[in-house]
Amino acid sequence: MTRRGKFVVNKVSNAKIIFIRDSTEAPQAQCQSTSSIPAQTGCSRRVPPPLTLTQKLEFVLTLINRLLIGFITIYLCWMSLRLDREHIPWHAVLCTLGFLCLMSEGLMAYYRGNVWTQICQRPEKARLHWMLQLCGAIIGLTGIVIKMCLEEVHFHTLHGILGLATMIVLFISLLSGLGSLYATELKSRVQPRVNKTLHNITGLITYTLAMLSMYFSFETALFNDYSLDASTYVDFRLLLEIITVIIFALSTYGPLWCLFYSRI
């Protein structure tokens, strides 16, 4: 016994003596004991702070973006796969899945409103972003190669020219993305901020070209032949073009924000 304190003994098999300066601190000290007793009711987990208005708005925008992506992806796949096997335009199916679906999802991997990545740390989000972008690039490039093998005349339309530009810039974007993924290991040669900014720029250029090619794909003869009836084709084509623009805006505002507010 001391003048301003007392000894408290936990009644367990491996009893430990804890010195407490004040008797009012006894419950807290007992909760911090390293014995095998489960935590007391006073040691509950910290309640996470409520979502801010900005986070709620970002969650809604991310949800809307996914619904729009799913609508175009499902429709174009249904439009193509309902045909006979020898007439299926695999170019349209693979490019839609790769460039529109997976690449858009890869850009949203860093979003705070993305419920799939809220529990992930920054390095885990970076790896998920890289995996989605790589899978989207492989699937999209496969669709372009199939189109090149089936036709003798290539890249004679605006849709085709934009697709060719996408394919070229895509390789540069993937290389810069690999450097950005290992920016810490390469910091002796290139500053991580410069490395990530360059990848941000090349990635945005690649995604912009891919979405422009997707936009003008609704003007092609393939879509005109296999889409809905001619009586509703013009209105429906306009609807898909507007949705494509909205998807582009909702998928790129995050990278654009990071690009404008980053300092090289």
N, C-alpha and C positions, 0 to 999 in steps of 0.2 A: 504494500500500500504506500502511495506517495501523497504529497500534499494536495495535488490538483488532478489526480487521476486514480484509476483503479484497474485491476486485472479482470479480464473476462475470459472464461474458459468455455469453449464449445464442447458440448456433451456428445462427442463421437468417439469412436475407437481410437483414431489417430488424433487425439486432442491437441490443439494448438493454443498457445497463450497469445492474446492480442492486447497490446497496450493501447488504451484509449485516453485521450487527454480530457475529454469531457463526457459525462454520462449521457448527454444528449446525442453523442455521436455513435452510440453502441449499435443501433440497428444498421447503420451504414457500414460500419466496420465488419459486422458479421456477414453482410452480403458480399463483401470483398474477400472472404475467406477462401483459401485454395483447397479446402477439403472436398470430399466427394458429395457433400450435401447439395441438392439442387438449389438454384438461385431463389432468393426470397422474393416475395411479391413486390418489394420496394425496388428491385433491380430489373424492371421491365425494359424492353427494348425501346429505343428512341423512336417516336412516331415521326414518319417522314413529313416534311412540310407540304402544305396543300399546293396544288398546281396553280401557277399564275395564269392570267388571262392570255398572255402570249403563248404559253405552252398549250393551253386548251385550243387556241386558234390554230396552232401548228398541227395539233393532233387531228383536227377536223379537215384541214387542207390535205394532210397526208392520206386520210381516209378517202376523201373525194378523188384524189389523184389515183389511188389504187382501183377504185371503182371504174374510173374512166379507162385506165389501162386494161383492166379486165374486160371491159365492154368491147373495145376495138380488137383485142387479142382473140377473144372468143368468137367474135363475128367473122374475122378474116380466116381463122382456122376452120370454122364451120363452112364458110363459103368455099374454101378450097378442098377440104376433106370429103365433102358430100359428093364430089365428082367421081367419075370412074378412075381406077387406079392409074391408068396410062395418061390421064388428063390432069392429074393433081398438080397444081403449081407449087412445088416444094420450095421454090425460091420465096414466094410470098409467106409461106408458113414459117420457114426458118428465120427469115429476116425479121418478121414480126416478133417472134419469140426472143430472138437474140438482141436486136437493137431496141425495140420498143419496150418489151417486158423486163428482161433481165438488166439491161443497162440503166433503165429508169429506176429499178429497184436498187441497183448498186449505188446510184447517186443519193438515194434517200437513206442509205445505211447510217449516215452521220446525223440524221435529223433527230432532234429531241422528241418530236412527236411520233416517232416510229416505235410502235409498241413491240416490235420484234427485237429491237436492239437497245431497249431502255436498260436492261440489266447487264449490258456488255460494257466493258471498259474501252478506252480509246484504241489500244492496240487490237483488240478483238474486232472492233468496227472496221479498222483498216484492213484486216485480213478478210473479213466478210465482203467488203467493198471490192477488194482485189479478186476474190473468187467469183463474184457475180459478174464483174466486168470481163474477166477472162472467159468464163462460160458463154456470156453473151457474144463476145467477139468471135469465138470459135463457131458457134451456131450461126451467127450472121454471115461470117465469111464462107461457111459451107453453102449457105443459100446463094451467095453471089457466084461461087464457083459452079454450082449446078446450072445457074442461068447462063453462064458463059459457055458451058459445055453443050447446052441444048440449042443455042442460036449461033448463026454464022456472023450476023452483024451485031456489034456490041456498042453500047454507050453512045447511041445516036439520039436519045431523048434527054430531056432535062433530068428526069428521074434516074436514068442510067449514068449520066455524067456526075450527078451528086453521089450516087452509089460508088462510083470509082474513086472520087475524092475521099469519101468516107473510108474506103478500104486502105488507101495510102496513108492517111493521117492516123488511122487506127493503130498501125504498127508503131508509129512514133509515140502515140499515147501509151501503149502498153509498155514500151521501154522506159518511158519517163515514170510510169506508175511503179515499175519494179524498182527504179531508183528511189522513188518516194517512200516505198515500203521499207527499204533499208537505208533511209536517210541518216539515221544515227550512226550506222556503221561506215557510211561514206562521208561523214562530216569533216574528215581530214582533207578531202579533195573538194567537196562542194558543200556549201552551207545548207543545212536542212531546210531553212526557210526558202532559199532560192530554188532548191530542188522541188519542194512541194508546190511552189508558185508556178513553176514551169509545167509541172504535171497538171495543175488546175487549168492552165490556159489550153494546153493541148487536149485535155479531156473535154473541156467545154466546146472546143472547135469540132472535135470528133462527134460529140453528141448532137451538136447543132446541124452538122451536115447529114447525119443519119435521120434526124427528124424532118429536115427539109426533103430528103429523098422519100421518106414515108408520106409526107404531105402531098407531094406530086405523084405518088403512086396511085392516088385515087383518080388521077386524070388519064391513066393508061387504058389501053384497050382490054387488058386482062380483067381489070376491075369492072369495066363497062360491060363485058360479056358475061361475067359470072356473078355479078352483084344482083341486087333486087330488080324488080320489074322496071322497065324503062319509064313508066309513068311516075315513079317516085325516085328515080335514080338521082336526078339533079339535087333535090332537096336532101336526100340522104347523104350524098357525097359532100354537100356543104356542111352537114352536121358532123361528119367524120373529120373534115378538115378543121373545123372549129375545135373539136375535142382534142385533136393533135396539138394545136397551138396551146390549149390550156394545159395539157400534159407537159409540154415543153416548159411552160412558165412555172408550174408547180414543182418540177423536177430540178430546175436550175437556179432557183432563187437562193438556195443554200450555198452552192459553190460560188455564185456571183457575189454574195455577201462576203464570203471569206476572201475572195480575190480583191474586192475593192478596199477591204479594211486590213489587208496584209501589207506589211512594210518590208520591202526588199533591202 
